Amino acid sequence: MIQEKTMTAPARRSGQVLMLVLGTIAFALLIALGSWQVQRLYWKEELIAQIAERTQSQPLPLSEMEVKYRATGDVDYWPVKLSGTFAHEGERHFFATWEGQSGFYVYTPLKLDDGRFALVNRGFVPYDFKDAAKRPVGQVTGPVSITGLARNPLAGKPGSLVPDNDPVKNVFYWKDRDVMAATAGLASGAVVLPFFVDADKTANPGGLPVGGVTMVDMPNNHLQYAVTWYGLAAALLGVMGFWLLRRPEGK
């Protein structure tokens, strides 16, 4: 005859305590995730407002932008105007997508009147047009005036999931300003501005590169993420409450 094994009272209590501890930890984790998303929401809203304020301001002369950078180290999204001559042979190519199409942002050294250089993101070219020889009309010569948005350099590689840059093949997956400048074939001792400039939508001859590619409309889904985490926490609390309050039959 098979005897049914029943859990002893101490064992039941130990199991209940364990479930309660695990449930409490899970609840605290869900609340923490929801609160983190709320903090991210406030941060993103402030960032969006800041970007909107900056991009809608009047372009500053390059000299004023340099003063601002030296004072704050932050010139992201401030409009700037500058002039010089492109050194097209120094193009650096940043792998990107634009309106669903794979290709590259073309970063070209702009030689300023004082002999220094600025790395200008002239815009997007489709993957098959990486070679500048396939878009000769867009390789403008002579003095040009550029209006665009100043962009801060990155402090380092954005994350481990981002591929390593391949300067030998002239393919960059993250904007390493120092390496871009060092591999652009500039003369020894050439001085390069510490920040980038993203050119505006002013059309280039032949249509390439396509300017005005700076992303200024940032997604902001943190509220729905916060609601999701808090909702899961509330559901877990309800389940735990039902489990604690119910009375097992025959006990």
C-alpha positions as CSV (number, residue, x, y, z in Angstrom):
1,M,0.0,0.0,0.0
2,I,1.4,3.4,-1.0
3,Q,1.5,5.9,1.7
4,E,0.9,9.6,0.7
5,K,3.7,11.8,1.9
6,T,2.4,15.0,3.5
7,M,4.5,18.1,4.2
8,T,5.1,18.8,7.8
9,A,4.0,22.0,9.4
10,P,7.7,23.3,9.8
11,A,8.4,22.5,6.1
12,R,5.2,24.3,5.1
13,R,6.2,27.3,7.1
14,S,9.7,27.3,5.6
15,G,8.3,27.2,2.1
16,Q,5.9,30.0,2.9
17,V,8.7,32.1,4.3
18,L,10.8,31.4,1.2
19,M,8.0,32.4,-1.1
20,L,7.3,35.5,0.9
21,V,11.0,36.5,0.7
22,L,11.2,35.9,-3.0
23,G,8.0,37.8,-3.6
24,T,9.2,40.7,-1.6
25,I,12.5,40.8,-3.5
26,A,10.7,40.7,-6.8
27,F,8.3,43.4,-5.8
28,A,11.1,45.7,-4.7
29,L,12.9,45.1,-7.9
30,L,9.8,45.9,-10.0
31,I,9.3,49.1,-8.0
32,A,12.9,50.1,-8.5
33,L,12.7,49.5,-12.2
34,G,9.6,51.6,-12.4
35,S,11.2,54.4,-10.4
36,W,14.3,54.3,-12.6
37,Q,12.1,54.8,-15.7
38,V,10.4,57.8,-14.0
39,Q,13.9,59.3,-13.4
40,R,14.7,58.5,-17.1
41,L,11.5,60.2,-18.1
42,Y,12.4,63.4,-16.4
43,W,15.9,63.3,-17.8
44,K,14.6,62.7,-21.4
45,E,12.0,65.5,-21.1
46,E,14.7,67.9,-20.0
47,L,17.0,66.7,-22.8
48,I,14.3,67.1,-25.5
49,A,13.5,70.6,-24.2
50,Q,17.2,71.5,-24.2
51,I,17.7,70.2,-27.7
52,A,14.6,72.1,-29.0
53,E,15.9,75.3,-27.4
54,R,19.3,75.0,-28.9
55,T,18.4,73.9,-32.4
56,Q,16.0,76.8,-32.7
57,S,18.5,79.5,-31.8
58,Q,20.5,81.5,-34.2
59,P,23.8,80.1,-35.6
60,L,26.9,81.3,-33.7
61,P,30.1,82.1,-35.4
62,L,32.8,79.4,-35.0
63,S,34.8,81.7,-32.7
64,E,31.9,82.0,-30.2
65,M,31.2,78.3,-30.4
66,E,34.9,77.6,-29.5
67,V,34.6,79.9,-26.5
68,K,31.5,78.0,-25.4
69,Y,33.2,74.7,-25.7
70,R,36.2,75.8,-23.7
71,A,33.9,77.1,-21.0
72,T,31.5,74.2,-20.7
73,G,32.7,71.3,-22.8
74,D,29.2,71.0,-24.2
75,V,28.1,72.4,-27.5
76,D,25.8,69.6,-28.6
77,Y,23.1,70.8,-31.0
78,W,24.1,74.4,-30.9
79,P,23.9,75.9,-34.5
80,V,27.2,77.1,-35.8
81,K,28.4,78.6,-39.0
82,L,31.9,78.3,-40.4
83,S,33.8,78.5,-43.7
84,G,36.7,76.9,-45.4
85,T,37.8,74.4,-48.1
86,F,37.0,70.7,-48.0
87,A,39.9,68.2,-48.0
88,H,37.9,65.5,-49.7
89,E,40.8,63.0,-49.7
90,G,40.4,62.8,-45.9
91,E,36.8,61.6,-45.9
92,R,36.0,59.3,-43.0
93,H,32.9,57.0,-43.3
94,F,30.6,56.3,-40.4
95,F,28.3,53.4,-40.9
96,A,24.6,54.5,-40.5
97,T,21.1,54.1,-41.8
98,W,19.0,56.9,-43.1
99,E,15.3,56.6,-43.9
100,G,15.6,52.8,-43.8
101,Q,18.6,52.7,-46.2
102,S,22.1,51.4,-45.2
103,G,25.1,53.6,-46.0
104,F,27.5,56.0,-44.4
105,Y,27.7,59.5,-43.0
106,V,30.6,61.3,-44.7
107,Y,32.9,63.2,-42.3
108,T,35.2,65.5,-44.3
109,P,37.9,67.7,-42.9
110,L,37.2,71.3,-43.6
111,K,40.3,73.5,-43.8
112,L,39.6,76.7,-42.0
113,D,41.0,80.1,-43.0
114,D,43.5,79.9,-40.1
115,G,44.8,76.5,-41.2
116,R,43.0,74.4,-38.7
117,F,40.5,71.7,-39.6
118,A,36.9,70.9,-38.6
119,L,35.4,67.4,-39.1
120,V,32.1,68.1,-40.9
121,N,29.4,65.5,-41.2
122,R,28.3,66.4,-44.8
123,G,25.5,63.9,-44.7
124,F,24.4,60.4,-45.9
125,V,25.4,58.4,-48.9
126,P,24.0,55.0,-49.8
127,Y,26.2,52.0,-49.2
128,D,27.2,51.6,-52.9
129,F,28.3,55.3,-53.0
130,K,30.9,55.0,-50.3
131,D,33.6,55.5,-52.9
132,A,33.8,59.2,-53.6
133,A,34.6,58.5,-57.2
134,K,31.0,57.4,-57.7
135,R,29.7,60.9,-56.6
136,P,32.2,63.4,-58.1
137,V,29.7,66.2,-58.5
138,G,29.2,66.4,-54.8
139,Q,33.0,66.9,-54.1
140,V,32.7,70.6,-54.1
141,T,36.0,72.6,-54.5
142,G,37.0,76.0,-53.4
143,P,35.7,78.1,-50.4
144,V,32.4,77.0,-48.9
145,S,30.2,78.3,-46.1
146,I,28.7,75.7,-43.8
147,T,25.8,76.0,-41.3
148,G,25.1,73.1,-39.1
149,L,24.9,71.8,-35.5
150,A,27.9,71.4,-33.3
151,R,28.2,67.9,-31.8
152,N,30.2,66.8,-28.8
153,P,32.9,64.2,-29.2
154,L,32.4,60.8,-27.5
155,A,34.4,60.1,-24.4
156,G,34.8,56.5,-25.6
157,K,33.1,53.5,-27.2
158,P,29.4,53.7,-26.4
159,G,29.1,50.0,-25.4
160,S,30.5,46.5,-25.8
161,L,27.8,45.6,-28.4
162,V,29.1,48.3,-30.8
163,P,31.6,46.9,-33.3
164,D,35.2,48.1,-33.2
165,N,36.1,50.7,-35.8
166,D,38.1,49.6,-38.8
167,P,40.2,52.6,-39.8
168,V,42.1,50.6,-42.4
169,K,38.9,50.0,-44.4
170,N,37.7,53.5,-43.4
171,V,34.6,52.2,-41.7
172,F,33.6,53.7,-38.3
173,Y,30.9,52.3,-36.1
174,W,31.3,54.9,-33.4
175,K,32.6,58.5,-33.8
176,D,36.1,58.3,-32.5
177,R,37.1,61.8,-33.2
178,D,40.8,61.3,-32.5
179,V,41.2,58.3,-34.8
180,M,39.1,59.9,-37.5
181,A,41.4,62.9,-37.5
182,A,44.6,60.9,-37.2
183,T,43.7,58.7,-40.2
184,A,42.4,61.5,-42.5
185,G,45.8,62.1,-44.1
186,L,46.2,65.6,-42.7
187,A,49.6,67.1,-42.4
188,S,51.7,66.3,-39.4
189,G,50.8,68.7,-36.5
190,A,47.5,69.7,-38.1
191,V,45.1,71.0,-35.5
192,V,41.5,69.7,-35.5
193,L,38.6,71.3,-33.7
194,P,37.6,69.2,-30.6
195,F,34.0,68.9,-31.7
196,F,32.2,67.8,-34.9
197,V,29.8,69.8,-37.0
198,D,26.7,68.2,-38.7
199,A,25.9,70.1,-41.9
200,D,22.3,71.3,-42.4
201,K,19.9,70.3,-45.2
202,T,21.5,72.6,-47.8
203,A,21.6,70.5,-50.9
204,N,25.0,69.4,-52.2
205,P,25.6,69.3,-56.0
206,G,24.4,66.0,-57.4
207,G,22.3,65.4,-54.3
208,L,25.0,63.5,-52.4
209,P,25.8,63.5,-49.5
210,V,22.3,64.2,-48.2
211,G,22.7,66.8,-45.4
212,G,20.6,67.5,-42.3
213,V,20.9,63.9,-40.9
214,T,21.2,64.9,-37.2
215,M,18.6,63.1,-35.2
216,V,16.8,65.7,-33.0
217,D,13.4,63.9,-32.6
218,M,14.3,61.5,-29.8
219,P,11.9,58.7,-28.7
220,N,10.5,59.0,-25.2
221,N,8.8,55.8,-24.1
222,H,9.9,55.9,-20.5
223,L,6.4,56.6,-19.2
224,Q,4.9,53.5,-20.7
225,Y,7.9,51.5,-19.4
226,A,7.3,52.9,-15.9
227,V,3.6,52.0,-16.0
228,T,4.5,48.5,-17.1
229,W,6.9,47.9,-14.2
230,Y,4.5,49.5,-11.7
231,G,1.7,47.4,-13.1
232,L,3.6,44.2,-12.7
233,A,4.5,45.2,-9.2
234,A,0.8,45.8,-8.4
235,A,-0.2,42.4,-9.9
236,L,2.5,40.7,-7.9
237,L,1.3,42.4,-4.7
238,G,-2.3,41.2,-5.5
239,V,-1.1,37.6,-6.0
240,M,0.9,37.7,-2.8
241,G,-2.0,39.2,-0.8
242,F,-4.4,36.5,-2.1
243,W,-1.8,33.8,-1.3
244,L,-1.3,35.1,2.3
245,L,-4.9,35.6,3.1
246,R,-6.4,32.4,1.7
247,R,-7.1,29.6,4.2
248,P,-6.2,26.1,3.0
249,E,-9.1,23.7,3.3
250,G,-9.0,21.2,6.2
251,K,-6.3,23.2,8.0
